[in-house]
């Protein structure tokens, strides 16, 4: 992942930046500590509902991904430019997504959701 653009010292992030990456970058450049207790107020209650975490693709995307990945695999093998180890690894490669996991949180998404408010 490339370094984020900057506004002065502050990093800027796009809509596709994973929460964990943004959090790590902010902590690298800012003295961010929680909970924040100021002289005139302190949080009493924070409610956060978020569905946006890393998920498996939607079910209708699986066929498309399978077709594209198989075509890429065929093209790479047909070109004959891979070394023996990579050639063998690619020949044994299989599409890894399981249909029953469509749209569910990936392990990274579970970690991301658990840590986003820390």
Backbone as CSV, one residue per row, in Angstrom:
resi,resn,N_x,N_y,N_z,CA_x,CA_y,CA_z,C_x,C_y,C_z
1,UNK,0.847,-1.172,0.000,0.000,0.000,0.000,0.894,1.237,0.000
2,UNK,0.521,2.220,-0.794,1.319,3.430,-0.873,1.050,4.316,0.335
3,UNK,1.983,5.200,0.588,1.835,6.145,1.701,0.678,7.094,1.399
4,UNK,-0.096,7.476,2.421,-1.202,8.402,2.184,-0.704,9.791,1.812
5,UNK,-1.533,10.533,1.079,-1.212,11.926,0.802,-1.286,12.689,2.111
6,UNK,-0.726,13.894,2.124,-0.664,14.646,3.373,-1.261,16.031,3.218
7,UNK,-1.820,16.506,4.302,-2.241,17.892,4.444,-1.433,18.409,5.616
8,UNK,-0.329,19.075,5.328,0.620,19.427,6.383,1.213,18.148,6.933
9,UNK,1.102,17.952,8.222,1.614,16.733,8.860,0.583,15.614,8.922
10,UNK,-0.682,15.934,8.656,-1.751,14.951,8.803,-1.895,14.090,7.541
11,UNK,-1.973,12.768,7.726,-2.200,11.902,6.569,-3.651,11.986,6.109
12,UNK,-3.862,11.901,4.792,-5.204,11.877,4.214,-5.479,10.470,3.690
13,UNK,-6.715,10.026,3.775,-7.060,8.678,3.355,-8.242,8.712,2.406
14,UNK,-8.310,7.719,1.524,-9.430,7.593,0.601,-10.498,6.680,1.175
15,UNK,-11.564,6.496,0.428,-12.687,5.682,0.898,-12.357,4.199,0.943
16,UNK,-11.311,3.765,0.278,-10.954,2.344,0.257,-9.854,2.003,1.260
17,UNK,-9.421,2.972,2.063,-8.378,2.722,3.061,-8.957,1.882,4.190
18,UNK,-8.353,0.727,4.492,-8.847,-0.078,5.614,-8.725,0.686,6.931
19,UNK,-9.698,0.474,7.806,-9.699,1.173,9.089,-8.401,0.938,9.859
20,UNK,-7.910,-0.307,9.851,-6.698,-0.611,10.617,-5.504,0.169,10.094
21,UNK,-5.397,0.300,8.776,-4.288,1.063,8.184,-4.388,2.538,8.572
22,UNK,-5.588,3.107,8.490,-5.767,4.515,8.850,-5.443,4.726,10.323
23,UNK,-5.910,3.822,11.159,-5.650,3.936,12.604,-4.156,3.885,12.905
24,UNK,-3.452,2.947,12.262,-2.000,2.833,12.466,-1.295,4.110,12.032
25,UNK,-1.687,4.651,10.883,-1.058,5.872,10.379,-1.330,7.061,11.306
26,UNK,-2.562,7.176,11.779,-2.884,8.288,12.678,-2.089,8.192,13.972
27,UNK,-1.963,6.989,14.505,-1.190,6.812,15.737,0.298,7.079,15.508
28,UNK,0.767,6.844,14.298,2.170,7.125,13.975,2.459,8.619,13.965
29,UNK,1.466,9.426,13.583,1.689,10.856,13.388,1.022,11.747,14.423
30,UNK,0.152,11.200,15.227,-0.587,12.000,16.195,-0.468,11.357,17.575
31,UNK,-0.540,12.173,18.593,-0.591,11.659,19.956,-2.065,11.420,20.285
32,UNK,-2.570,10.281,19.824,-3.979,9.955,19.992,-4.103,8.945,21.115
33,UNK,-4.737,9.344,22.189,-4.975,8.427,23.303,-6.448,8.471,23.670
34,UNK,-6.962,7.350,24.069,-8.368,7.249,24.468,-8.427,6.573,25.815
35,UNK,-9.384,6.847,26.655,-10.434,7.839,26.429,-9.904,9.251,26.589
36,UNK,-10.574,10.182,25.924,-10.199,11.596,26.004,-11.034,12.244,27.107
37,UNK,-10.376,12.841,28.071,-11.058,13.551,29.145,-10.538,14.977,29.159
38,UNK,-11.380,15.895,28.771,-10.991,17.293,28.759,-11.401,17.986,30.040
39,UNK,-10.980,19.238,30.209,-11.300,19.974,31.434,-12.786,20.298,31.573
40,UNK,-13.525,20.376,30.457,-14.918,20.785,30.571,-15.920,19.696,30.196
41,UNK,-15.467,18.584,29.690,-16.414,17.521,29.359,-15.696,16.180,29.233
42,UNK,-16.471,15.126,29.351,-15.954,13.787,29.106,-17.082,12.967,28.503
43,UNK,-16.744,11.993,27.669,-17.808,11.222,27.018,-18.609,10.421,28.048
44,UNK,-19.922,10.427,27.883,-20.796,9.650,28.758,-21.210,8.353,28.068
45,UNK,-21.371,8.410,26.752,-21.841,7.249,26.027,-21.464,7.419,24.559
46,UNK,-20.940,6.377,23.957,-20.614,6.405,22.534,-21.281,5.205,21.897
47,UNK,-22.033,5.448,20.836,-22.711,4.383,20.118,-22.162,4.356,18.706
48,UNK,-21.730,3.188,18.266,-21.130,3.079,16.933,-21.663,1.828,16.267
49,UNK,-22.280,1.981,15.119,-22.766,0.854,14.345,-22.092,0.919,12.992
50,UNK,-21.421,-0.132,12.626,-20.649,-0.107,11.387,-20.721,-1.471,10.712
51,UNK,-21.082,-1.489,9.463,-21.082,-2.734,8.692,-19.855,-2.778,7.777
52,UNK,-19.168,-1.687,7.675,-18.083,-1.582,6.709,-16.787,-2.146,7.270
53,UNK,-16.592,-3.413,7.050,-15.348,-4.082,7.412,-15.025,-5.022,6.253
54,UNK,-13.874,-5.600,6.273,-13.453,-6.458,5.169,-14.320,-7.712,5.138
55,UNK,-14.984,-7.915,4.014,-15.902,-9.039,3.845,-15.499,-9.870,2.633
56,UNK,-16.024,-11.077,2.609,-15.895,-11.903,1.408,-16.765,-11.279,0.323
57,UNK,-16.442,-11.529,-0.948,-17.247,-10.953,-2.040,-18.696,-11.440,-1.989
58,UNK,-19.563,-10.709,-2.688,-20.961,-11.127,-2.785,-21.038,-12.368,-3.669
59,UNK,-22.043,-13.169,-3.430,-22.152,-14.461,-4.116,-22.140,-14.330,-5.641
60,UNK,-22.798,-13.300,-6.168,-22.854,-13.153,-7.628,-21.502,-12.767,-8.236
61,UNK,-20.562,-12.345,-7.398,-19.230,-12.002,-7.891,-18.310,-13.222,-7.992
62,UNK,-18.641,-14.291,-7.287,-17.776,-15.473,-7.272,-17.537,-16.057,-8.665
63,UNK,-18.606,-16.227,-9.449,-18.460,-16.799,-10.795,-17.545,-15.930,-11.648
64,UNK,-17.720,-14.625,-11.543,-16.871,-13.687,-12.295,-15.406,-13.823,-11.867
65,UNK,-15.157,-13.859,-10.555,-13.792,-13.997,-10.050,-13.183,-15.335,-10.467
66,UNK,-13.979,-16.398,-10.407,-13.474,-17.715,-10.826,-13.062,-17.690,-12.291
67,UNK,-13.914,-17.119,-13.137,-13.646,-17.065,-14.580,-12.380,-16.255,-14.862
68,UNK,-12.262,-15.094,-14.236,-11.088,-14.245,-14.460,-9.826,-14.920,-13.945
69,UNK,-9.876,-15.482,-12.746,-8.668,-16.095,-12.175,-8.233,-17.317,-12.977
70,UNK,-9.190,-18.091,-13.484,-8.832,-19.245,-14.319,-8.178,-18.787,-15.618
71,UNK,-8.722,-17.735,-16.221,-8.142,-17.200,-17.468,-6.729,-16.669,-17.217
72,UNK,-6.516,-15.956,-16.112,-5.177,-15.464,-15.783,-4.211,-16.623,-15.589
73,UNK,-4.661,-17.638,-14.876,-3.824,-18.818,-14.639,-3.442,-19.471,-15.971
74,UNK,-4.428,-19.670,-16.844,-4.164,-20.274,-18.162,-3.172,-19.438,-18.966
75,UNK,-3.358,-18.120,-18.974,-2.471,-17.226,-19.742,-1.042,-17.257,-19.205
76,UNK,-0.891,-17.224,-17.885,0.447,-17.255,-17.289,1.163,-18.572,-17.585
77,UNK,0.438,-19.670,-17.474,1.052,-20.974,-17.743,1.374,-21.132,-19.231
78,UNK,0.494,-20.661,-20.102,0.707,-20.773,-21.549,1.898,-19.941,-22.014
79,UNK,2.177,-18.837,-21.333,3.295,-17.968,-21.737,4.630,-18.668,-21.539
80,UNK,4.701,-19.624,-20.615,5.923,-20.399,-20.409,7.097,-19.597,-19.869
81,UNK,6.855,-18.507,-19.184,7.944,-17.655,-18.694,8.174,-17.763,-17.191
82,UNK,7.454,-18.651,-16.522,7.596,-18.794,-15.078,8.720,-19.766,-14.748
83,UNK,9.406,-19.524,-13.627,10.404,-20.512,-13.217,9.663,-21.756,-12.730
84,UNK,10.378,-22.864,-12.573,9.758,-24.152,-12.268,8.946,-24.125,-10.968
85,UNK,9.469,-23.488,-9.938,8.775,-23.455,-8.651,7.452,-22.705,-8.761
86,UNK,7.474,-21.547,-9.397,6.257,-20.751,-9.547,5.266,-21.450,-10.467
87,UNK,5.771,-22.092,-11.517,4.925,-22.848,-12.434,4.180,-23.951,-11.673
88,UNK,4.908,-24.702,-10.852,4.287,-25.778,-10.066,3.272,-25.230,-9.074
89,UNK,3.620,-24.127,-8.422,2.703,-23.529,-7.451,1.420,-23.045,-8.128
90,UNK,1.558,-22.413,-9.279,0.393,-21.913,-10.003,-0.484,-23.055,-10.509
91,UNK,0.128,-24.141,-10.964,-0.642,-25.301,-11.436,-1.504,-25.895,-10.325
92,UNK,-1.031,-25.836,-9.080,-1.789,-26.411,-7.975,-2.735,-25.397,-7.315
93,UNK,-2.674,-24.134,-7.745,-3.501,-23.092,-7.150,-4.971,-23.321,-7.477
94,UNK,-5.821,-23.108,-6.482,-7.270,-23.215,-6.645,-7.919,-21.928,-6.131
95,UNK,-9.059,-21.603,-6.668,-9.843,-20.459,-6.209,-10.227,-20.710,-4.759
96,UNK,-9.886,-19.803,-3.866,-9.970,-20.065,-2.428,-11.295,-19.695,-1.765
97,UNK,-12.098,-18.858,-2.379,-13.339,-18.437,-1.729,-14.364,-19.555,-1.734
98,UNK,-15.001,-19.754,-0.596,-16.058,-20.751,-0.477,-17.402,-20.046,-0.589
99,UNK,-18.306,-20.608,-1.378,-19.600,-19.967,-1.617,-20.361,-19.655,-0.335
100,UNK,-20.249,-20.503,0.674,-21.025,-20.283,1.900,-20.489,-19.132,2.752
101,UNK,-19.342,-18.561,2.362,-18.801,-17.421,3.106,-19.133,-16.086,2.444
102,UNK,-19.877,-16.124,1.358,-20.212,-14.892,0.637,-20.797,-13.852,1.586
103,UNK,-20.263,-12.661,1.504,-20.689,-11.477,2.253,-20.426,-11.538,3.757
104,UNK,-19.868,-12.614,4.259,-19.541,-12.687,5.681,-18.256,-11.918,5.959
105,UNK,-18.055,-11.537,7.212,-16.807,-10.872,7.591,-15.643,-11.832,7.433
106,UNK,-14.578,-11.352,6.841,-13.341,-12.121,6.775,-12.662,-12.007,8.139
107,UNK,-11.693,-12.858,8.406,-10.987,-12.793,9.696,-10.394,-11.410,9.927
108,UNK,-9.820,-10.828,8.878,-9.266,-9.482,9.000,-10.366,-8.478,9.308
109,UNK,-11.545,-8.662,8.739,-12.679,-7.781,9.007,-13.146,-7.885,10.446
110,UNK,-13.114,-9.096,11.012,-13.496,-9.263,12.417,-12.517,-8.522,13.325
111,UNK,-11.228,-8.655,13.013,-10.209,-7.954,13.790,-10.374,-6.447,13.655
112,UNK,-10.620,-6.016,12.423,-10.808,-4.600,12.150,-11.994,-4.040,12.927
113,UNK,-13.131,-4.744,12.893,-14.331,-4.284,13.593,-14.120,-4.250,15.099
114,UNK,-13.399,-5.219,15.616,-13.150,-5.276,17.069,-12.218,-4.153,17.521
115,UNK,-11.317,-3.738,16.661,-10.305,-2.763,17.049,-10.594,-1.324,16.619
116,UNK,-11.616,-1.115,15.817,-11.832,0.211,15.246,-12.098,1.258,16.329
117,UNK,-12.705,0.880,17.429,-13.005,1.856,18.466,-11.977,1.947,19.566
118,UNK,-10.921,1.179,19.478,-9.915,1.204,20.548,-8.983,2.387,20.409
